[in-house]
């Protein structure tokens, strides 16, 4: 067993799969020749996700890719399915709907196997919906391109592999700063983490490093001087003062536990 949990890759979606493959290359470098489980659970239909990642990882030296899909929650209680994860060097959650992903695996042997993989030093990666699911709390609804209003977003439990966090993806591309502000307004104990497309955070311990062509936005409302999130009427404009915002680019590091940039 490893002395510490394995690395997490939290990817904002649309990572390059046929060019420089910087993010997929970083995942492959961690795995070596080990087996990677490609979990397409977040999609209501497989829709070629697995084949796309087979092509994306093909020149990168990953030993073996295995598809993992669930049609319903009952299958997540199948011990043989959990064993696929237990034997792997890593798991990669593809995009889709994070609500579907968590509804199918929450409190099942599959979730237990994912946690055990991480704790024994295995790699856990997720893109788009698979990124959001790694946070303690997930955004599962709400538009991103309007002024944030109370009651416009929905939150649900995630896997919690990244403690005290709310992770949003396709961040700059879909203008999601408003909904992330609304989320941390409701949960100021959680860091808001917004990740652009073709961009990832590689997290080991509490240190997160940015990889890729875009940016990462960190929103910290833990020391906000004012919030109207409690007791306000639904539809009222969010009022949130004294929020700390960090803008990170490729190579920048951030200490998620200390809530400050790191060298």
Residue pairs with C-beta under 8 A, 6 or more apart in sequence:
1 119
1 120
1 121
2 119
2 120
2 121
3 121
4 121
4 204
4 205
5 118
5 119
5 121
5 205
6 30
6 90
6 117
6 118
6 120
6 121
6 122
6 123
6 124
6 204
7 30
7 123
7 124
7 202
7 203
7 204
8 118
8 123
8 124
8 125
8 134
8 161
8 162
8 201
8 202
8 203
8 204
9 23
9 26
9 27
9 123
9 124
9 125
9 126
9 200
9 201
9 202
9 203
10 125
10 126
10 131
10 134
10 162
10 167
10 193
10 195
10 200
10 201
10 203
10 208
11 23
11 125
11 126
11 127
11 128
11 130
11 131
11 169
11 195
11 199
11 200
11 212
12 127
12 128
12 131
12 169
12 170
12 171
12 195
12 196
12 197
12 198
12 199
12 200
12 212
12 214
12 216
13 95
13 127
13 128
13 131
13 169
13 170
13 195
13 197
14 128
14 170
14 197
14 198
15 23
15 24
15 127
15 197
15 198
15 200
15 212
16 22
16 23
16 24
16 198
16 213
17 24
17 52
17 53
17 55
17 56
18 55
18 56
21 56
21 59
21 60
22 211
22 212
22 213
23 198
23 199
23 200
23 211
23 212
24 56
24 57
24 60
25 60
26 200
26 202
26 211
27 36
27 90
27 92
27 123
27 125
28 57
28 60
28 61
28 62
30 90
30 123
31 62
31 63
31 89
31 90
31 123
32 61
32 63
32 89
33 61
33 62
33 63
34 62
34 63
34 64
34 88
34 89
34 90
35 63
35 64
35 65
35 66
35 87
35 88
35 89
35 90
36 57
36 62
36 63
36 64
36 65
36 66
36 88
36 89
36 90
36 91
36 92
36 123
37 65
37 66
37 67
37 68
37 84
37 85
37 88
37 90
37 91
37 92
38 49
38 50
38 53
38 54
38 65
38 66
38 67
38 68
38 91
38 92
38 94
39 68
39 69
39 91
39 92
39 93
39 94
39 130
40 46
40 49
40 50
40 67
40 68
40 69
40 94
40 96
41 68
41 69
41 70
41 93
41 96
41 100
41 101
41 104
41 105
42 93
42 94
42 95
42 96
42 97
42 98
42 100
42 101
42 128
42 129
42 130
42 133
43 49
43 94
43 95
43 96
43 97
43 100
44 96
44 97
44 100
46 67
46 69
49 94
49 95
50 65
50 67
53 65
53 92
53 94
54 65
57 65
63 89
66 84
66 88
68 81
68 84
68 85
68 91
70 76
70 81
70 104
70 105
70 110
72 104
73 103
73 104
73 108
75 81
75 104
76 104
76 105
76 108
76 109
76 110
76 111
77 108
77 109
78 109
79 109
81 109
81 110
82 109
82 110
82 112
82 113
83 113
85 91
85 110
85 113
85 114
85 117
86 113
86 116
86 117
88 117
88 122
89 122
89 123
90 117
90 122
90 123
90 124
90 125
91 114
91 117
91 122
91 123
91 124
91 125
92 125
92 126
92 127
92 130
93 101
93 124
93 125
93 126
93 127
93 129
93 130
93 131
93 133
93 134
94 126
94 127
94 128
94 129
94 130
95 127
95 128
95 129
95 130
96 128
96 129
96 130
97 129
98 129
98 130
98 132
98 133
98 138
98 140
98 158
99 138
99 140
99 156
100 129
101 129
101 130
101 133
102 133
102 138
102 156
102 157
102 158
102 159
104 110
105 111
105 114
106 157
111 159
114 124
114 159
115 159
115 161
117 124
118 124
118 161
124 134
124 161
126 132
126 133
126 134
127 169
128 169
128 170
129 169
131 167
131 169
131 195
132 138
132 139
132 158
132 167
132 168
132 169
133 158
133 159
134 158
134 159
134 161
134 162
134 167
135 158
135 159
135 160
135 161
135 162
135 165
135 166
135 167
135 190
135 193
136 157
136 158
136 160
136 162
136 163
136 164
136 165
136 166
136 190
137 155
137 156
137 157
137 158
137 165
137 166
137 183
137 187
137 190
138 155
138 156
138 157
138 158
138 166
138 167
139 153
139 154
139 155
139 166
139 167
139 168
139 179
139 180
139 183
140 154
140 155
140 156
141 153
141 154
142 152
142 153
142 154
142 179
142 182
143 152
143 178
143 179
144 168
144 174
144 175
144 176
144 177
144 178
144 179
144 180
145 174
145 175
145 176
145 178
146 152
146 178
147 178
147 237
147 238
148 178
148 179
148 181
148 182
148 185
148 237
148 238
149 182
149 234
149 235
149 236
149 237
149 238
150 182
150 185
150 228
150 229
150 232
150 233
150 234
150 235
150 236
150 237
150 238
151 234
151 235
152 179
152 182
152 235
153 179
153 182
153 183
153 186
155 166
155 183
155 186
155 187
158 167
162 193
162 203
162 256
163 256
164 189
164 190
164 191
164 256
165 190
165 191
165 192
165 193
165 256
166 180
166 183
166 184
166 187
166 190
166 191
166 192
166 193
167 193
167 194
167 195
168 176
168 179
168 180
168 183
168 192
168 193
168 194
168 195
169 194
169 195
169 197
170 176
170 196
170 197
171 177
171 180
171 194
171 195
171 196
171 214
171 216
171 217
172 194
172 196
172 197
172 214
172 215
172 217
173 196
173 197
176 194
177 194
177 217
177 219
180 192
180 194
180 217
180 219
181 192
181 219
181 221
181 238
181 240
181 243
182 238
183 190
183 192
184 190
184 191
184 192
184 219
184 220
184 221
184 240
184 243
185 221
185 224
185 227
185 229
185 238
185 240
186 229
188 221
188 222
188 224
188 227
189 222
191 218
191 219
191 220
191 256
191 259
192 217
192 218
192 219
192 220
192 221
193 201
193 216
193 217
193 218
193 219
194 216
194 217
194 218
194 219
195 201
195 214
195 216
196 212
196 213
196 214
196 215
196 216
197 214
198 212
198 213
198 214
199 210
199 211
199 212
199 213
199 214
199 215
199 216
199 250
200 210
200 211
200 212
201 208
201 209
201 210
201 211
201 216
202 208
202 209
202 211
203 209
203 256
206 255
206 256
206 257
206 258
207 253
207 254
207 255
207 256
207 262
208 216
208 253
208 254
208 255
208 256
209 251
209 252
209 253
210 216
210 248
210 249
210 250
210 251
210 252
210 253
211 250
212 250
213 250
215 247
215 248
215 249
216 247
216 248
216 249
216 252
216 254
217 245
217 246
217 247
217 248
218 245
218 246
218 247
218 248
218 254
219 243
219 244
219 245
220 243
220 244
220 245
220 246
220 259
221 227
221 240
221 243
221 244
222 259
223 242
223 244
224 240
224 241
224 242
224 243
225 241
225 242
226 239
226 240
226 241
226 242
227 239
227 240
227 241
228 236
228 238
228 239
228 240
229 238
229 240
244 259
246 254
246 261
248 254
248 261
252 261
253 261
253 262
253 263
254 260
254 261
254 262
255 261
255 262
